[in-house]
């Protein structure tokens, strides 16, 4: 995880120190960001600011708790363990990790869940080590050809979200890992990465912000990089933040 010190656009705020990470469980990841139609069908409402974009556009303006509640709803429908403990409903829901899966046990939950930051970056890279999964970065702002090929961003996004799957996927068939909307991940923010090797990391023990990854439709190319990290309080709803789901393999 992380980026080399020579990578153009490397963040000096949220530290991207390169370090070795081992994930001991295989997992599946949804090839697309959760769409407005999917969220509406399962949860009974659509929180998205860009509702006019259509049902195949990513759901956004959804907070971390709502994303966790959606994962639980998927698990219930499939008869799987619920990875989160939630109370309330709709936009008033509040969630945390289920006590049985706290800490490193999060990976052991076999229901649907949000990816950890480590899983997310592993999935984005799909075996690559360059700034983007299709190559390096040559422009910090809105004219990078590699960013343009894989991401809706400031060079082509026109200030709005777009239907999922419209850009070049990575080698593992995952779309929109860069751009369109940021994606909530599980981890509480830890500003500095560790320097030592880690196994199945889950971020800080507690915090005020959860990590978001991937960049969005109106941001610069350097924020589309695999190593770039952002963060927001879990209660915030913003029209540039959505999510996708994962599930550990048995």
N, C-alpha and C positions, 0 to 999 in steps of 0.2 A: 504494500500500500504506500501511497504518497508519491512524490515527484522528485526527480533529480534537481539539484541546485541550479542547473543550467537551463531548466525548462522555461520557455518564454511564458510570462503571465503568472508565474508561480506566486502564490499568496504569501505575504509576510505577516498576515493577521491571524488566520487560522492555520496553524503550522502543518506543513505537508511532509514532515520528515519521513524519508523512506524507511520502512521496516518490514521484516519478514512476518507474514501471517499464515498460519495453518488453520484451515477449516476441516474439521474431522467428519462432518456430515455432508452428504450430497443433498441437493435441494432442487426443487423446481421453481421457476419464476414465470409469472405471467408475461407473455411476449409483448403486451401492450400496457400502457397506463390504464387504470380502471376508467371506463367511459361513463358519460352521463347516463346513457341508457342502462348500463349495468347497475349503476348506483341507484337510479330511480326504481328499477325493477325490484331490487333487493331491499331497499331501505324505505321506499315509499315517498321520497321527496328528492328534489334536485337542487343542491345548494349553489350551483355554478353561476358565476357572473356572466359567462359567455354562453348562456343557454341557447341563444340564437345560432351558435356555431353548429348545433345539432347533436343528436344522440351518440354519434361516433367520435365526438371530441372528448378529450379527457375531462373528467369531473374535476372541479377546482373550487376554491373558496370552501374547502373542507378542512377541518382541523384534525390534529393527531388523534383525538379521542374518537371522532367520527370514522376515521380510517380504521382504527382498531375495532370499533363496533362492526364495521362492514366485514372485517376478517372473521369475527365471531359469527356473524350471520351466515357466512359461507360455510364455516365449520359445522354449525348446527344443521344446515341443509344437507350436508354430506355425512352426518353422523360421526363427526370427528371431535376431538378434544378442543375446547375453546382456550386459546392462548392468553386471553385477557379477561380480567374481571371488570365488568362495566355496570354502572348504575345510571338510571335515567334513560331517556330515549331521544331520538331525533337530534336537533341541534343542542339539546341540553344534556346529552350523554357525557359521562366522565369515565375514563378507563385507566387501568394500570395493568402491568403484567400480572397474570394469575400467580398466586403464591407458590403453586407447585412448580412453576417454571421461572422463578426469579433468578437473577444472576446468570451464571453459565448454563443453568437449566433451560434457558429460553430456547436453545437449539433443539432440545428434546421434545418440545411440543410438536405433535404430528398434525395439528390442525393448521388452518390458514393463518398467516401472520404477516407483519411487516418485516422486510429484510433488515438484518443488521447492516451497519455501515460497511463492515468488511465484506459481507455477502454482496452488497450492492456494487462496490468497486470491483470485486472479482467478476461479477456478471457483466458489468460495463466493459471491462477490458477484454474479456473473452480470449485470454491468452496473449494479449498485446502488452507492450510497455511504453507506448508512445502517448503523447498528450491526449489524442483522440483515438478511438478504436480503429479508425481508418488511416491513421498517420499522425505526423507532427503538426505543430502550430506555427504559422508564419505571420499572422496578423492578430494583434491584440483586440481589435474592435469588431467591425462588421463585414470584413471582406475576406475572411479566411476561407479558401476553397474547401478544405476538409470539413470545417464546421458547417459550411453551407450544405454539404452533401448529406450530413447525418442529422442536422438539427434545425428546427424552427427557432431563429434567434433574431437579433436586431438587423441582420442583413437581408432577411426574407420574411420575417414573421408578420409584418404590417400591423403590429400592435394588438394581436389577438391570438388565441389558440387555434389549432388546426386539427382535423381528423387524425386519429392515431394511425400509424403505419404508413405515413406518406413520405418518409425519408429512408435512406439506406440503413438496413439493419446491421447489427454486428455479426460476427462469424457464428454466433450461437442463435441467430434468428430473433434477437431482441430489438425492438423498435423504440425510438424516442428516449433512449437512455440519456441522450443529450438534448436539451431544448424542449420546447412545447410547454411543459410545466415542471417545476421542481417536484421532487418526490419525497414524502416523509419516509424516514427510516426509523428503526426502533430506538437507537442510542440516544441517551442524554449526551449533550455536547461535552467533550473534553478538548479544550482549546489546543493543547499540545499533544501530539502523538508520542507514544513511547519510542524509545530508541532500541529496545531489546525485542527479540522475537516474541510473538504472541500466538496463543492457540485459542480459537473460538472467542474472540473478544466481543464484549457487549457495551463498550463505552464507559462513561463515568457511572458511578454507583447511583448518583442522584444529580439534580441540576435544575436550572430554570428554563433551558431551551433544549428542544430535540433537534437532531441533525436533519437537514434537507439536502438533497443531492440532485445534480443534473442540469441546472440552469433553466431558463425559460424564454418565452417567445420574443422578448424585447431586450435581452441582455447581450453583452459582448461575447465574442468567441472564447476569450480566455476563461470565461465562467462555464463553458461547456466541457472543459477538460475532465478526464477521469478522476483526477486527484482533487478537484475543487470541492470545497465544503462550505455549506451555508447552514443557517440555523434560525429557529423561531420558537417562541413560547408555544407549547402544545395546544393552547386554547385559541391561537390566532387563526383567523380565516382570511385568506388572501387569494386573489384571483390568479395567482401564478403558482399555487401549490396544490398538487394532487398526490397520487400514490399508486403503487402496484403491489401485488401480493406474492408471497412465496409460501412454500410448504416443504418441510424437511422430509426426506425419504425415510421410510421405516428402516 
